[in-house]
């Protein structure tokens, strides 16, 4: 009887250890996945940070300031000429009546005149 009780206790203790170990393994696996995801996110944030630092350095430079002044204000250096090309305004939008007339009527008016 004492031996059976000791065996039952040993089996219950072994089951307890197996369940507890399995639970810890699952928890450890989830934690390691979270750590790897955080590491990937950290790497992407470092890359983005580096790009932003480079952009900031460029925007603080005199080259950027000059380009912005030239583009936004239309200013030029001494001795340079500013050329502005006007937009073509030859195209007139079609009126509503022209859009509603079928093509065969337009051809008839062209050959035979307006009736």
C-alpha positions as CSV (number, residue, x, y, z in Angstrom):
1,X,0.0,0.0,0.0
2,X,2.8,2.3,0.9
3,X,4.6,1.5,-2.3
4,X,1.4,2.2,-4.4
5,X,0.9,5.5,-2.6
6,X,4.5,6.4,-3.3
7,X,4.2,5.4,-6.9
8,X,0.9,7.5,-7.4
9,X,2.6,10.4,-5.7
10,X,5.7,10.1,-8.0
11,X,3.4,9.9,-11.1
12,X,1.4,12.9,-10.1
13,X,4.6,14.8,-9.4
14,X,6.0,13.8,-12.8
15,X,2.8,14.9,-14.5
16,X,2.9,18.2,-12.6
17,X,6.5,18.7,-13.8
18,X,5.7,17.9,-17.4
19,X,2.7,20.3,-17.5
20,X,4.6,23.0,-15.8
21,X,7.6,22.5,-18.2
22,X,5.4,22.5,-21.2
23,X,3.7,25.7,-20.0
24,X,7.1,27.4,-19.5
25,X,8.3,26.3,-23.0
26,X,5.2,27.8,-24.6
27,X,5.7,31.0,-22.6
28,X,9.3,31.1,-23.6
29,X,8.5,30.6,-27.3
30,X,6.0,33.4,-27.2
31,X,8.4,35.7,-25.5
32,X,11.2,34.9,-27.9
33,X,8.9,35.7,-30.8
34,X,8.0,39.1,-29.2
35,X,11.7,39.8,-28.8
36,X,12.5,39.0,-32.4
37,X,9.6,41.2,-33.6
38,X,10.8,44.0,-31.3
39,X,14.3,43.6,-32.8
40,X,13.0,43.9,-36.3
41,X,11.0,47.0,-35.4
42,X,14.0,48.5,-33.7
43,X,16.1,47.9,-36.9
44,X,13.4,49.5,-39.1
45,X,13.2,52.5,-36.7
46,X,17.0,52.9,-36.8
47,X,16.9,52.9,-40.5
48,X,14.1,55.4,-40.6
49,X,16.0,57.6,-38.1
50,X,19.1,57.5,-40.2
51,X,17.1,58.6,-43.3
52,X,15.6,61.4,-41.3
53,X,19.0,62.6,-40.1
54,X,20.3,62.7,-43.6
55,X,17.2,64.6,-44.7
56,X,17.7,67.1,-41.9
57,X,21.3,67.5,-42.8
58,X,20.4,68.3,-46.4
59,X,17.6,70.7,-45.4
60,X,20.0,72.6,-43.1
61,X,22.5,73.0,-46.0
62,X,22.9,76.1,-48.1
63,X,22.2,74.1,-51.2
64,X,18.6,73.3,-50.0
65,X,18.0,76.9,-49.0
66,X,19.1,78.2,-52.4
67,X,17.0,75.6,-54.2
68,X,13.9,76.6,-52.2
69,X,14.4,80.3,-52.8
70,X,14.8,79.7,-56.5
71,X,11.8,77.4,-56.8
72,X,9.3,79.0,-54.5
73,X,10.1,82.7,-54.8
74,X,11.4,82.7,-58.4
75,X,14.6,84.5,-57.6
76,X,17.8,84.3,-59.6
77,X,21.4,85.1,-59.1
78,X,23.0,88.2,-60.6
79,X,23.6,87.8,-64.3
80,X,21.0,85.0,-64.7
81,X,17.7,85.5,-66.4
82,X,14.4,84.0,-65.3
83,X,12.4,82.5,-68.1
84,X,8.7,81.9,-67.6
85,X,6.9,79.9,-70.2
86,X,3.2,80.8,-70.4
87,X,0.6,78.0,-70.4
88,X,-1.1,77.5,-73.7
89,X,-4.7,78.7,-73.6
90,X,-5.6,77.9,-77.2
91,X,-7.8,75.1,-76.2
92,X,-11.3,76.2,-75.4
93,X,-13.5,73.8,-73.5
94,X,-16.4,72.4,-75.5
95,X,-19.7,73.9,-74.7
96,X,-22.6,71.8,-73.5
97,X,-24.4,72.1,-76.9
98,X,-21.4,70.9,-78.9
99,X,-21.2,67.8,-76.7
100,X,-24.8,66.9,-77.2
101,X,-24.8,67.1,-81.0
102,X,-24.2,63.7,-82.6
103,X,-21.2,63.3,-85.1
104,X,-23.4,62.7,-88.1
105,X,-25.1,66.1,-87.6
106,X,-21.7,67.8,-87.3
107,X,-20.7,66.2,-90.6
108,X,-24.0,67.2,-92.3
109,X,-23.5,70.8,-91.1
110,X,-20.0,70.8,-92.4
111,X,-20.9,69.6,-96.0
112,X,-24.4,71.1,-96.4
113,X,-24.4,74.0,-94.0
114,X,-26.6,74.6,-91.1
115,X,-30.3,73.8,-91.8
